[in-house]
Amino acid sequence: MMNFWDIAGIVFTCTAANHLGLIRAVQMVTKCNRLPIVSCVKCFSFWTVLIYCLVGGLSVIASLAISFLSAWSAIWLDLFMGIIDRLYIKVYDTIYPATGTANADATGARDTVPDVSGHAGGAAGSRQGAARAKTGTKDVDKDGKDSKKRR
């Protein structure tokens, strides 16, 4: 028997999958763009809840009503997730102003990470370069010789 929490879970899962980009990633990996319904939060929630309600034994009219209500709530949930996402980016920029905009989803950095190594050679800006700057070690090649002399 289905209940409110089952339907709310379906709506949340559909909305979160779209908001976080999981649906787009699955479409890119499978190279299947034949179902544009899954890319839309409203449509994906509507059809998923409709199928769930019909399989669960609800009447067609009740299933349609619950599906429309779930699609409407998916719109508002997606809006809420977008607001929380913007708030997260603002808080991240406040806490870490030197690194620029938060780029947790790796969609393309607007700003680059600043050079923290303290010297201009080797792996500048990387963790190894920063560690070398602190310890004073040199960049060496696989033979153990200073790689900067060969450049």
Phi, psi and omega in degrees: 000136181270156177220182182300319185291329175296312181292319177298323177294321178295314180297316180296317181295316178297317182291315181295321179297319177289317183295321182277353176089011180294320181297316179296321180294319178295320178295324179290319182291316182276350182055038181241104177248027184283341182247085179291349180298324184286343179280344181259126182299316182296312184294315181298315178295316181302306185290325179294315179292322179299313178297317179299315181292319180293319178293327180286353174100010177284157177290164182296316182295315179295321179296318178296318180297315179293324180292318177295319178296321179290325177294320178296318179291331178294325177298313181291324177294321177295320176298317178297318178295324177294320178294317178297322178297314178297319178297319178299316180297319178296318179294318179298316179295329178288319182285318183241072184290335184286335184271353179085204184288143178298135182227055183290334182267359175056042179270006180122116184285135175276327178238156178257159177287132183291157179287115181251007186283332179088353176222164189264006184244172173070223184265066182296135178089347180267170178296322180294320178296321178293322179293321178294323180294324180286321185267344179082015180281160182257161173282127180236151177270189184292342178274354181088008181263156180295119184286341181287332180292330182280344184284000000 
